[in-house]
Amino acid sequence: MSNIASNTTSPPDIETGVVADASAKPPREQLTDIAENTFIEIIAIILAVSALIVSCVALALNGDSTPMKISTVLTLILAPYSVYQQKSITNIQAFIETHKALKEEVDSLDATNKQLRASEQDVKETVTGLEEKQKILTQLQQTKSATIQDFRNEMEKNKSTIELMRKNVRAAALQNILEVVFVADNDNDQKISKKEENALIKSLREINGVHVDEKKFRKHLHSKDNSIQGVIDIIENMMDENHSSGDDTIFTFDQSS
C-alpha cells in the first residue's frame, strides 16, 4: 500500500510571466511505502503456520482425543484470523499516516489563502488612497499651477506601483490555483481523473477572490486529455499580457486581483 505525498510548487516568476512546468516540480517529501507483508505480519504468519503444523501432528498422534480435536479446530480458525487482524492493524497505521499528510497539506493551503486575503486588503487600501489623490489632481489641474506637471509625474509613479501590486496579487492567486491542481492529483500521474476533476472544481471554488467557469474549464481539460499541463497552459496564457484567448474567461478574479 502506498501513502499519499504532499504537494509543493515553485512560485511563478511575476516579471517574466513563466509558470513552473508540472514535470519540473521540486522533489516532494514522500511517505514510506508499506511493504506487501511487514516484518510483524511475517512473524504472525510463521507462528500461525507453526501452530497449524503442531496441531495437525498432535492430532495425528492422539486422534481419539476429543480435547485434541477441539484444540486443532480452534487452531485452524484462530491462526488465519490472527494473521488477518495483524494485516488490518498495518492498514490502519497506513491510513493514519496518510490522513496526517493530507491534514498538513490542507493547513498549508489555508495559510496561503490567509496570506492572499491580507495582500488583497493592502491593495484595496492603496487603491482607495490613489482615488483620493486623483481627486486632488483634478482640482489642481483647474488652477493650472506650475506644480501640476510634477504632481502628475508622481501620480504616474504611484499608478505603476499599484499596477505591480495588482500583478503580485494576481500571480499569488494563480499560484494558489496551481497548488490546488497538484493536490487534486492524488495518484500523482499528471492526469485529472473524473473523481479528481469534481474534487478539483470544488476546491477551486473555495479559493478566495477566484471564480471558475465550470463548463469552460471541463471542456478545456477534456480537450487536453485531462492533463495537468493543460491547466498550466491556461495560467501561462493568463500571465502573458500579449496573449488573448478564451482562457481569461475560464478563471476570473475580484477587482482587487
Phi and psi in degrees as a GROMACS rama.xvg file:
@    title "Ramachandran Plot"
@    xaxis  label "Phi"
@    yaxis  label "Psi"
@TYPE xy
-101.992  137.355  SER-2
-87.1156  159.793  ASN-3
-82.3015  140.56  ILE-4
-103.632  152.019  ALA-5
-78.0239  148.988  SER-6
-103.27  138.319  ASN-7
-137.418  146.858  THR-8
-132.212  157.333  THR-9
-80.6911  139.823  SER-10
-66.7143  147.069  PRO-11
-69.2069  150.769  PRO-12
-82.7004  108.644  ASP-13
-66.4979  -38.813  ILE-14
-69.6899  -39.2654  GLU-15
-94.1078  -16.2661  THR-16
73.3203  25.498  GLY-17
-100.377  131.867  VAL-18
-107.631  137.763  VAL-19
-61.132  135.536  ALA-20
-69.1161  149.732  ASP-21
-60.6492  -33.1634  ALA-22
-77.1353  -11.9411  SER-23
-101.234  17.7583  ALA-24
-64.2319  143.93  LYS-25
-65.9375  158.587  PRO-26
-56.7159  138.884  PRO-27
-108.748  146.733  ARG-28
-73.2714  114.679  GLU-29
-93.863  142.983  GLN-30
-76.1556  147.503  LEU-31
-65.5575  131.755  THR-32
-68.7469  142.989  ASP-33
-88.0292  126.681  ILE-34
-65.6822  157.329  ALA-35
-56.1327  -41.6629  GLU-36
-134.117  117.244  ASN-37
-74.4683  169.878  THR-38
-59.3519  -44.0073  PHE-39
-64.7295  -38.22  ILE-40
-64.254  -40.8003  GLU-41
-61.7402  -43.6057  ILE-42
-60.3635  -42.9806  ILE-43
-62.9529  -39.9619  ALA-44
-64.5881  -44.5046  ILE-45
-60.6893  -45.4283  ILE-46
-63.8407  -40.019  LEU-47
-65.0313  -45.0424  ALA-48
-63.5029  -41.6694  VAL-49
-61.1996  -42.9021  SER-50
-62.5638  -39.7039  ALA-51
-63.9937  -43.9203  LEU-52
-63.265  -47.2851  ILE-53
-60.4249  -42.0867  VAL-54
-64.9758  -41.2163  SER-55
-65.1492  -41.8044  CYS-56
-64.2843  -44.8273  VAL-57
-62.6992  -38.514  ALA-58
-65.969  -37.3601  LEU-59
-66.3663  -35.0761  ALA-60
-80.6937  -29.2939  LEU-61
-128.335  54.7988  ASN-62
-62.7104  -23.6885  GLY-63
-88.1814  -4.60184  ASP-64
-84.0672  118.957  SER-65
-63.9098  -45.3925  THR-66
-57.6888  -35.9837  PRO-67
-67.6173  -38.9004  MET-68
-63.4887  -43.9048  LYS-69
-62.5876  -42.9448  ILE-70
-61.3655  -41.0601  SER-71
-65.1776  -43.2947  THR-72
-61.6037  -44.1896  VAL-73
-62.5467  -38.7886  LEU-74
-64.2955  -41.9009  THR-75
-60.2291  -30.9614  LEU-76
-84.5431  -47.9189  ILE-77
-75.6929  -31.4458  LEU-78
-62.2484  -53.4586  ALA-79
-62.7216  -35.6816  PRO-80
-64.6988  -36.8499  TYR-81
-65.1266  -37.645  SER-82
-65.1979  -42.393  VAL-83
-61.33  -42.3848  TYR-84
-62.9954  -40.0029  GLN-85
-65.4354  -39.8134  GLN-86
-64.378  -37.7405  LYS-87
-62.6948  -41.2142  SER-88
-62.1867  -42.9786  ILE-89
-61.2535  -43.3449  THR-90
-63.8823  -40.4011  ASN-91
-62.8637  -41.2237  ILE-92
-62.209  -39.4049  GLN-93
-65.09  -41.3462  ALA-94
-64.0271  -37.3134  PHE-95
-63.2531  -44.3831  ILE-96
-64.355  -40.6158  GLU-97
-63.8171  -43.2579  THR-98
-60.9156  -39.5659  HIS-99
-63.3833  -42.2626  LYS-100
-64.5468  -40.805  ALA-101
-65.2586  -39.2095  LEU-102
-63.6474  -40.9925  LYS-103
-62.6403  -38.2026  GLU-104
-66.6916  -42.0279  GLU-105
-63.9643  -41.5448  VAL-106
-61.6218  -38.4277  ASP-107
-64.6539  -43.4559  SER-108
-65.9395  -36.4899  LEU-109
-64.2376  -40.243  ASP-110
-64.4997  -39.6298  ALA-111
-63.9198  -40.8488  THR-112
-61.8009  -42.5084  ASN-113
-64.1614  -39.9147  LYS-114
-64.3499  -38.519  GLN-115
-65.4173  -41.1325  LEU-116
-62.1293  -40.3199  ARG-117
-63.5651  -40.4365  ALA-118
-65.2911  -39.8255  SER-119
-63.1001  -39.8516  GLU-120
-63.7765  -40.0899  GLN-121
-62.076  -40.8057  ASP-122
-65.5587  -42.7451  VAL-123
-60.6204  -42.5703  LYS-124
-64.4991  -39.2722  GLU-125
-66.2227  -41.0195  THR-126
-61.6441  -42.4223  VAL-127
-60.2059  -42.8975  THR-128
-62.9923  -39.3419  GLY-129
-67.2689  -36.8459  LEU-130
-62.6137  -39.1684  GLU-131
-65.5632  -40.7756  GLU-132
-64.9434  -34.7123  LYS-133
-63.9069  -37.847  GLN-134
-63.394  -42.1804  LYS-135
-62.6391  -39.8872  ILE-136
-61.4336  -40.4759  LEU-137
-61.106  -41.2714  THR-138
-66.6742  -39.8959  GLN-139
-68.3631  -32.4546  LEU-140
-63.5135  -31.8233  GLN-141
-67.4053  -28.3189  GLN-142
-82.533  -12.762  THR-143
52.3889  41.3364  LYS-144
-73.0435  156.426  SER-145
-67.0139  -18.129  ALA-146
-88.2648  -1.25184  THR-147
-60.9785  -46.092  ILE-148
-62.5022  -40.1264  GLN-149
-63.6586  -41.5672  ASP-150
-66.0829  -37.7596  PHE-151
-62.8408  -40.1665  ARG-152
-61.891  -39.5745  ASN-153
-64.876  -38.0819  GLU-154
-64.5628  -38.1574  MET-155
-62.9006  -38.9346  GLU-156
-63.6697  -41.5221  LYS-157
-64.5648  -38.248  ASN-158
-64.3859  -39.2264  LYS-159
-63.2371  -38.8662  SER-160
-64.9454  -46.1852  THR-161
-67.4471  -33.644  ILE-162
-64.5673  -40.0032  GLU-163
-64.8204  -39.8268  LEU-164
-64.5154  -39.126  MET-165
-64.1396  -39.1982  ARG-166
-63.6234  -38.0671  LYS-167
-62.4016  -44.3207  ASN-168
-66.0584  -40.694  VAL-169
-62.7512  -42.856  ARG-170
-63.9117  -38.4524  ALA-171
-63.7001  -38.6318  ALA-172
-65.2244  -42.4028  ALA-173
-64.6321  -38.6111  LEU-174
-62.373  -39.3057  GLN-175
-63.4198  -38.4265  ASN-176
-61.5146  -44.2019  ILE-177
-60.3804  -44.3201  LEU-178
-61.5112  -40.6046  GLU-179
-64.5325  -39.9269  VAL-180
-62.7118  -45.5036  VAL-181
-66.79  -35.8719  PHE-182
-66.0405  -35.7222  VAL-183
-65.3016  -26.1658  ALA-184
-78.5667  76.8729  ASP-185
-61.4515  -39.0594  ASN-186
-89.5623  3.13443  ASP-187
56.8551  39.6559  ASN-188
-105.809  13.7893  ASP-189
62.9183  17.38  GLN-190
-126.119  148.642  LYS-191
-106.842  107.175  ILE-192
-72.7309  173.245  SER-193
-59.7463  -44.5363  LYS-194
-64.8447  -43.6535  LYS-195
-66.5631  -32.7154  GLU-196
-63.2074  -45.9665  GLU-197
-63.3908  -42.7776  ASN-198
-65.4338  -36.1174  ALA-199
-64.5642  -46.9358  LEU-200
-62.389  -39.1724  ILE-201
-61.6724  -42.5257  LYS-202
-67.8015  -38.1482  SER-203
-62.9371  -37.5884  LEU-204
-66.1267  -23.236  ARG-205
-86.3785  -6.09652  GLU-206
-73.2412  127.143  ILE-207
-65.1727  128.664  ASN-208
82.2827  2.08719  GLY-209
-117.493  135.271  VAL-210
-123.083  136.817  HIS-211
-121.359  133.291  VAL-212
-83.9504  101.858  ASP-213
-59.471  -43.2636  GLU-214
-63.2223  -47.7715  LYS-215
-66.9542  -37.1737  LYS-216
-64.8558  -44.8061  PHE-217
-63.1079  -42.196  ARG-218
-61.4721  -45.3631  LYS-219
-65.4507  -42.4537  HIS-220
-62.4078  -41.9025  LEU-221
-67.792  -34.9881  HIS-222
-67.3393  -20.4844  SER-223
-101.736  21.7515  LYS-224
59.867  34.2544  ASP-225
56.6438  31.4754  ASN-226
-87.0181  141.41  SER-227
-59.8504  -33.4046  ILE-228
-59.6381  -30.19  GLN-229
-62.3844  -39.5966  GLY-230
-69.4642  -38.9118  VAL-231
-62.0688  -38.0751  ILE-232
-60.5055  -40.0932  ASP-233
-59.0155  -47.4011  ILE-234
-67.6624  -38.9525  ILE-235
-61.7786  -41.5838  GLU-236
-66.3132  -36.553  ASN-237
-68.6757  -28.2471  MET-238
-84.625  -12.1971  MET-239
-88.676  109.391  ASP-240
-66.1169  -24.0815  GLU-241
-88.9194  -0.651901  ASN-242
-99.4985  137.078  HIS-243
-133.034  122.042  SER-244
-160.15  -175.6  SER-245
-75.1953  -2.58905  GLY-246
-61.0863  -32.4488  ASP-247
-67.1368  -18.1143  ASP-248
-94.5122  -8.16944  THR-249
-73.5965  -47.7088  ILE-250
-114.698  127.841  PHE-251
-124.785  157.295  THR-252
-125.747  157.721  PHE-253
-60.6467  160.56  ASP-254
-56.2169  -34.4206  GLN-255
-70.6077  -15.7964  SER-256
